[in-house]
C-alpha cells in the first residue's frame, strides 16, 4: 500500500478522524465494552482529553472506517506504542479489524517504535482477533471496585504531613513530577510532558480542582499525589503515586482513602481504579477491601 491510510476496504469510506467524531468513537467503544464486560467504562471526556494532548496528532495518528456516514470502525496510535481500536458488531467478519490492526502496525513503524499494543477484555472478540494475528500478551490489568457499602478506612498521616488540593501551576508541576517519576519505574515509555498532563487533568471536560490531591511533607514539598475523576456516580482513581523515598509511611493508603472520600463527597456511590502486573500494587488494593471486577490483557505486536 502506497497510502498508509489505504486499508484495502473498497466497500467503506476511510479517513483520519476529526474532533467532531469524538461522540461517534465513544458510542463505538461503549458498545464494545458492554458486549465484553456488561458495563460502560469509557466516557466522552476520556476521548476529548486524549485527543487534545499536544503530543497527539489526530490527522496522522487516527483512522475511521465509515459505512455511508456511520462510523463502524476506528483506530488510533499514541507515540507509536499504544493503540486503541473498535469495530461495530454488525460489521465484523468483513476484514475491518484485521485492516485496522495492520494499520496500527504501520503507524508504529512510521513513528519509530515497531512494538504496538492495545488492551482487550479477556474473552472478547478483540482478544480473539489479536491472538489470531500473532499478537502476544505483555501484561494483565484489573479493574477493581470497593464492594457496595464499604469504604477504605482512613490512614493517619505521619506528623507534619497533610493532604491538600493541588491548585496552582507550581503544585501541579510537582504533582506531575512525582507521578511520572513513580510510573517510569515500571512503564517503558517516554516521559509525559507537563502539557499532556494538563490536557488530561485541568483541561479535561468537567474538571474541578478537587480532582488533583497531593501530600505535602513538613517542608511543604509535594511527595505524593492522586488524580480522581467522577464519571456519573463512579469515583475513579486515574493516577496515584508516592515519591520513592517517602514510601512505607502509609501515604499511598491515605491518598487512596482521601480520593474515594472526595469522590463520595461529590456524588459518587462507587469507587474504582485500575492496576496491572507491572506495578505490583494489586495486593495493596485487595488488602483495603477492593475486589477485581474485570480483567484485561495488553496484547502487543512486534514488526
N, C-alpha and C positions, 0 to 999 in steps of 0.2 A: 504494500500500500504506500503510495507516494504521499498522500494526505494523511497525517496522523489521526485526523478525525473521521476518516473513512472506515466505518465499521463493517462494511460489506452487508448492509441490511437494506436492500433496494425497496422493500415494502414499507419502509419507515422514513420519516424525516429526522435528520440528525443535525444537531448544532450545539455549540457551547451554551451553557446556561447563562441567564442574566438575573439580576436581583429580583425581578418580578416573578421568577419561577420558584421562589422560596416556599410559598404555600403549597404548590403542587408537589415539591420534593417532600415536604413534611407529610402530606397525605399519603404519598407512596411509601415512605419509611414507616409511618404509623401503621398502615395496613399490614405491612410485613411483620412488624413487631407483634401485633395482635394475633396474627396467624401462628407465629412461632412460640410466643410466650403467654398469650392470653391477655396481655396488657400493653398499653402505650407508655413507652419510657421517654421518647423524644418529645420536644415541644418546639414550636416555631422559633422561639428565641435562640435555641441551640444553633439552628441553621443560620439565622441572621448574624449572630455573633461570630460564628466560624467564618462566614463569608466576608465579614468586614475587617478581618485581620490584615494588616498591611503586607504580611508575608504571603498571602494567598491571592492568586490571580484567577478570578472566575473565568475569564475569557480563554485561558490556556490550560487550566487545571481542572476543568469540569466538562461534562458532556451530557446531553439529554437525548433521549430517543422518544419520538412523538408519533402517535397514530392520529393523523389529522392534527387537531390542536391539543390532544390529550397526552400528557406525559406518562409513558408506560415503562420507562427505564432511565436510570441516571447513574453516573459515577463521578467521583472527584478524587484527586490525589494531592496530599499535602506534603511538601518537602521531599517528594519522590519516594516516600516510605509508607505513609498511612493513607489507605483508600477506604471509601465508603461507596456502596452501590446497592441498588434495589431494582427489582423488576416486578411489574404488576402480575399477580397470579394468573390473570386471564390471558397474558401474553407469553407465558413460559412455554418452553419446548420449541421455540422458534429461532433459537440461536442468539437471543439478545444478551443473556447472562454471560455466555462464553465470549461474545464480542466485547462486552464491557470489561471483562477480566483481562482480555488481551490488550485492550486499550490502556488499562491501568499499568500493565507491564511496560508498554511502550513509553508512557509518560514517565514512569520511574527511571527507565534508562536515560531518556532525554534529560531529566532533571538531575542526573548524576548519582543515582542510588543503585538501581538494579535489583534491590530487595524491597518488595512491596507487599503489604499485608492488610487484612481487613478483619474486623470482628464479626462472628456469626454465632447466633444462639445454637447450643448443642441440639442436634436432631433436626435442624432447619433445612429448608430446600437449598439455601445458600451454602450451607456446610457441605451438603452432598455434591453440589456443583464444583466447589473448590477442590474437594478431595479428588474428584474425577479428573480435574485439570492438572493434578500433580502438586498442589499446594500441600504444605505441612504445618502442623501446629507449633507455634513458637511459645505461647503461654496461654494459661487459662485464667479467666477473670470471673468474679462472682458479684452479683447484686445482692446486698444484704439489707434487711429491714428489722426494725425493732417490732416485736410482737405487739399487737393492739393492747393498749392499757399499761404498757411498761415504758420506763424511761431509763436513761443512763444516769446512775447515781452521780451527783456532783463530786468532783475530785478536788480536795483542798489544795490551793496553790502554796508553794513554799513562801516563807516570809520575804516580802519585798517585791513579789511578782503580782501582776494584775492583768486581767483580760479587758481589752478596750476595743472600740470600733476604730478601724484604721481609716482616717478621714482625708488627710492632706497628701500631697504628692510625695513628700519625704517619707511618710509612713508607708504609703503604697509601694514605693520603691524598695523599702526594707522588706515588706511582706513578699514581694516578688522575688527578691534575692534569697530569702530563707526557703521559699517553696522550690525555686529552681535548684538551689544547691542540694536540697534533700532529694528531689526527684532524679537529678542527674547522677546520684549514687548508683541507681539501678536502670534508669531509662537510657537506651542507646539512641540518642537523637541530638540535634543541635540545641543550644541553649535558646529558650524562648525569649524574644525581645520584650522589653517593657511595654512597647506599643501594642504587641499582640496580647499581652496580659490585660491591658486596659480594654481592648476590644472585647475580651471575654468576661470582664467584670463591670467596671463603672460605665462602659458604653453599651453593655448588654441591655436589650429591651426589658423594662421592668426593674432595673437595678435600684436598690435602696442602700444607703450607707451601712446598715447593719449586716449586709451580705458578706462583708470582709471584716473579720475579727482577728485580733493579734494579742500575743502575750508579751508584755514588757517586763524586763528584769529591773533590778534595783537601780541600774544606771540609766534607765529609760530606753535601752536598746530593745528592738523587737527580736525575740528569739524563737517565736513560734507563730503560726497563723493558720486560719481556716477560711475557706470560701464556701458559703452555704447559700443555695438557691431555693426559691419557693416556686413550685410548679403546681398550681391548683392547691390541693390540700397536702402535698408531699413536700417535706423539707429534705433537700438532697445536699449532702456534703460533697462538693465538687473537688475540693483540694484540702489537705490537712498536712502540715509538716512542722517539725521541731528541729531547730539547729542541732547539729551533731553533738556539740559539746554540752548541750543542755538536756540530753535525753536521760531517762531513768529517774526523773523527778516528778512524774505524773502529769506533765504538761500536755501530752497528747490526749490523755483521757479527759483532762479538764477542758481542753478545746472542743473535744467531741461533745461532751455534755453541754457546754455553752452553745455550740452551734445548733444542736437539737432544741435547746430551750429557747433560743432566739427564733427559730422557725415556728415552734409551738406558739410563742407569743404573738406571731404574725399570722396565725390561722392554720398552721399545719396540723394534721391529725395523724400523719405517718412520717417516719424518719427512715431515710435510706442512704446508702453510699455504695461505692464500687471499689473493689481492690483486686489485685491479681497476684499470680505466683511470684512475680519479680520483687514485690515489696516485702513479703514475709509477714504481712500485717493481719492476715486472716484470723489467726488465733486471738489477737488483741480484741478484734471486734466481736468475735464469738464469746469471749470471756465477759464482755459487758452486756451480753444478752441478745446480740443481734443474730439473725438466722438467715441462711442463704435462701433466696427466693428464685434466682435464675442463674444459670451457668452459661458463660460464653467462652469461645476459644478464638484466639487470634491466629488466622491462617496466613502463611506467607509463601511467596514465590520468588525464587532467585533466578534472574535472567542470565 
